[in-house]
Amino acid sequence: MKRNQTRDIVLMAFYIALFMVLDYLTNMVPFLQMPNGGSLGVSTIALLMASYHLGWKKGFMVALLSVFAQFITGPMYTPDLIGFALDYLFAFSVYGLASLFPNYGLFYTGVLITNVARFVFSTISGVIVWGLDLLPSAAYNFSYMGPTLILGLLLIPVLLKALEPTMKRSVA
């Protein structure tokens, strides 16, 4: 195995582990939890960082694997396969695609687009799986995804800038 391949595998494992730690810690803090599932997405920072650091292909793989890591880190709220696909598989995998979208100075459109996509998937799940009307589903999901979006928009540019000297961007 080549040195860059080994390095990328180690970095991918690091981002999955970071996701798991942040997800676990978030699940341990009650005021970050919503009563019917969902929480402030601190762990999504690891997925966004993986996409920007490793490129969208490896970032997508990290995000996809993180879905299954959530079985270890805390409760998953889903009654069926459609709910799992919408609330977890699609909603979290999309974060790996963040680096596909252009940045405008310190505004990372990938953070915005991936969070909006997650919001749409979860809102659709609220309607189809949980039987809510559209507006209550959107309001419930926005109550924790809005702050998650703001957190990502603020932290990702700062973290990437601070880590820039030590991060050698891999080409996907």
N, C-alpha and C positions, 0 to 999 in steps of 0.2 A: 504494500500500500504506500502510495506517495505521501510525502510529508504534509502537503496541503490538504489531502483527503483526510488524513488523520486529524489534522488541526480542525477542519470543518466538522468532523464527527464529534470531536471533543466540545467544540463551541455549541453545536446543536444540542448535545446532552446537557451542557451548562444551562442553556436557555430553557430547556424543558424542566430541569431541576429548579431553576429560579422561578419559573411559572408555578411549580408545585409548592414551593415554600411560600410564595406570595399568596397563592390560593388558600393554602392551609391557614396562614395567619389571618387572612380576611374572614375565613369561616369561623375563626375563634373569637372574633370581635362582634358581639351581638348587634351593636348599633349600625354596623355596615351591612347587615342582612335585611332583606325584605321578608315579610311574613309568608309569602307564597312562592318563594324562590327568587333568586337574583340577588346581587350584591354589588357594591362599588367594585368595579373591575380593576383593582390594583394589579392583578396578575396579568392583565392584557399588556401591561408595559413590557413584560418580558417577550411577548409575542411580537410586538411592534419593533422592539430593539433587534430581535432576531432577523426580521425582514429587512430592516435598514442596514444591519451589519453584514448579513450573509447573502442578501439578495432574495428575490421573491420565491425562487424554487426551493431553496433550503429553508427559507422562512415559512413557506407553506407547509413543508414537511414537519417543521417544529410545531406549528400551530395545529396541524392535524393530529400529531402524536399527543399534544397537550390535552386534546379532547378525552383521550383514553386515560391520561394521567389523572383526570378529575374523578375517576372512579376511586382513586386512592385518597385524594385530598379532602373530600367532603361529600355531602349529600348531593345527588343529582335529582332534580325534580322533573320527572317525565313519566307519563303513564303508558306511552307506546312508542313505536319506532318513528312515526312521523314527528312526534314531539322531540325525540332524541335528535333527529336529523335537523329540525329547525332550530331548536334551542341550544344545541351543542355542536353538532358536526358542521353545519353551515355557518352558524353564528361565530364560532371561534376560529375555524379554518380560514375565514376571510381575512383575519388579521395578518396572516402570512403574506398577503398580496399588497400590503401597504406601500412597499418600495416601488411598485409599478407606477405610482402617481407622482407628478412633479411637486417639488417643494418651491415655495415662494418666500425666500428669506427664511425666517423662523416659523413660517406657517407651513406645516406638513399636511398637504391635502390627503395623503394616504391615511393619516390618523382620522381625519374627518370622514372620508368615504367608507373606511372599514367599520367605524363605529355606527354610521348611518345604516350600513348593510346589516350589521348585527341587530340594530333596533328594528329594522323591517322584518327580518326573519323571526325575531321574538314576538313582535306584534302580530304577525300572521299566525304564529303558534298559539297566541292567546285567543285568537278568533277560532281557528280550526280545531285545536286540541283542547283548549280549556273552556270553550263555549262562551267567550266574552264578546261583547259588541266591540266594534273597531276602536271607538274613542276611549272606553275604559282600558282596553288592552294597551293602546298607545300611551295613555297617561301613566299606567302602572310601570311599563317598561321605561318610559322616559325618566321616571322619578329616580332611577339609579343609573341609567345609561347616559343621561345628560351630564351628571357629575363625572362619570367615567370618561366621556368625551373631553371634558374640560381638563381633567387630570392628564390625559394623553397629550392634548395640545400644549399643555404647559411643560410637562416633564420630558417628552421625547426630544425636542430641540435642545434643551438644557443638558440632558444626559449624553446625547450624541456629540454635542460640542465639547463637553468635559472629557469624554472618553476618546475623542478623535485622535489624539496623539498615540494612543495605545491600540487602536483598532485599525487593523489593515483590512480594508473592505475586500471581501471575496467577490469574485465575479461569478454570477449564477449561470 
